[in-house]
Amino acid sequence: MTYADEREQRMNSILLGLADEKPSLYSVLDEKARSWWYHKELREKGQVTEARKRERKAIRDSIRTIKLALENGGYATISQSGGTFTINYGDGCNVSGYDESLVTSAWLAGIPVVDWRFVESSADIISMPMPCIGNSNIYTDKMQDDIDRLGDDYPSAYSYVPVHDYIQRAMQVGASLHYAPTHRTKNNHYIGVDA
């Protein structure tokens, strides 16, 4: 079994609910931080205190990204190739191609995960409208501009839609949704989103 196959199998066991117990958010982030090559190297050299200091910083950085996504109604994605994972949180995103821990953390925190791996046509993904994440007043104005400009053609590629509409459209073109809302999730961002 190749590394890519193993990674996909791990991701599916967590996201598709095949695991008997969900891991804790901290355990996923801690395992990710401990597995970084530099942190391992520090430990091997006996610099455990420095390694742990850097690991805690990495965990805090990941939590900051997850909190931004929760506050702004962001979402996570698994790329069509299955090799890149992204958390979109408003004015930016956090991208990882190393392992599935980023998207697993998002799912555990109650952030919807759009899985593009099973969409047959890249054109369907490219033609998707853009989701409104973050300051809703700015995006409400942009959506209204798009509606006025495009008329019956709204929404089209590069026009803005609410996150829940974006997720529904993604599912219509064949994307899978992994969504397990938690007490941290602000459901008003995702009204109408059903996994």
NORKAUR-V8312 format. One record per residue. N is the residue number from 1. SS is DSSP state (A for helix, B for strand, O for the rest). PSI is psi in whole degrees, -180 to 180 (none if undefined). Layout:
<<N;SS;PSI> <N;SS;PSI>>
This chain:
<<1;O;132> <2;O;166> <3;A;-42> <4;A;-39> <5;A;-42> <6;A;-43> <7;A;-44> <8;A;-39> <9;A;-42> <10;A;-45> <11;A;-45> <12;A;-38> <13;A;-33> <14;A;-55> <15;A;-31> <16;O;7> <17;O;21> <18;O;-16> <19;O;143> <20;O;-37> <21;O;137> <22;O;137> <23;O;160> <24;O;155> <25;A;-44> <26;A;-43> <27;A;-36> <28;A;-47> <29;A;-38> <30;A;-43> <31;A;-41> <32;A;-47> <33;A;-40> <34;A;-24> <35;A;-10> <36;O;137> <37;A;-40> <38;A;-39> <39;A;-39> <40;A;-42> <41;A;-42> <42;A;-43> <43;A;-43> <44;A;-30> <45;O;2> <46;O;6> <47;O;59> <48;A;-40> <49;A;-45> <50;A;-41> <51;A;-46> <52;A;-38> <53;A;-45> <54;A;-36> <55;A;-44> <56;A;-38> <57;A;-42> <58;A;-40> <59;A;-45> <60;A;-40> <61;A;-43> <62;A;-41> <63;A;-38> <64;A;-44> <65;A;-45> <66;A;-42> <67;A;-42> <68;A;-42> <69;A;-42> <70;A;-43> <71;A;-36> <72;A;0> <73;O;39> <74;O;-177> <75;B;168> <76;B;158> <77;B;153> <78;B;125> <79;O;165> <80;O;-34> <81;O;-15> <82;O;7> <83;O;-6> <84;O;137> <85;B;137> <86;B;140> <87;B;118> <88;B;124> <89;O;18> <90;O;-105> <91;O;6> <92;O;-172> <93;B;164> <94;B;123> <95;B;138> <96;B;136> <97;O;8> <98;O;-48> <99;O;175> <100;O;3> <101;A;-32> <102;A;-49> <103;A;-32> <104;A;-42> <105;A;-43> <106;A;-46> <107;A;-44> <108;A;-31> <109;O;-6> <110;O;20> <111;O;131> <112;O;141> <113;B;117> <114;B;119> <115;B;106> <116;O;1> <117;O;-28> <118;O;10> <119;O;126> <120;O;-36> <121;O;123> <122;A;-28> <123;A;-35> <124;A;-37> <125;A;-44> <126;A;-32> <127;O;5> <128;O;145> <129;O;171> <130;B;137> <131;B;146> <132;B;114> <133;O;139> <134;O;-138> <135;O;105> <136;A;-29> <137;A;-42> <138;A;-46> <139;A;-31> <140;A;-42> <141;A;-43> <142;A;-40> <143;A;-43> <144;A;-40> <145;A;-43> <146;A;-42> <147;A;-45> <148;A;-41> <149;A;-41> <150;A;-22> <151;A;-124> <152;A;-18> <153;A;-2> <154;O;141> <155;O;152> <156;O;-178> <157;O;138> <158;O;5> <159;O;162> <160;B;139> <161;B;158> <162;B;154> <163;A;-44> <164;A;-36> <165;A;-40> <166;A;-45> <167;A;-42> <168;A;-42> <169;A;-39> <170;A;-42> <171;A;-33> <172;A;-30> <173;O;4> <174;O;1> <175;O;151> <176;B;153> <177;B;130> <178;B;113> <179;O;119> <180;O;87> <181;O;144> <182;O;-180> <183;O;-17> <184;O;-22> <185;O;131> <186;O;96> <187;A;-23> <188;A;-22> <189;A;-27> <190;O;22> <191;O;130> <192;O;2> <193;O;118> <194;O;130> <195;O;none>>
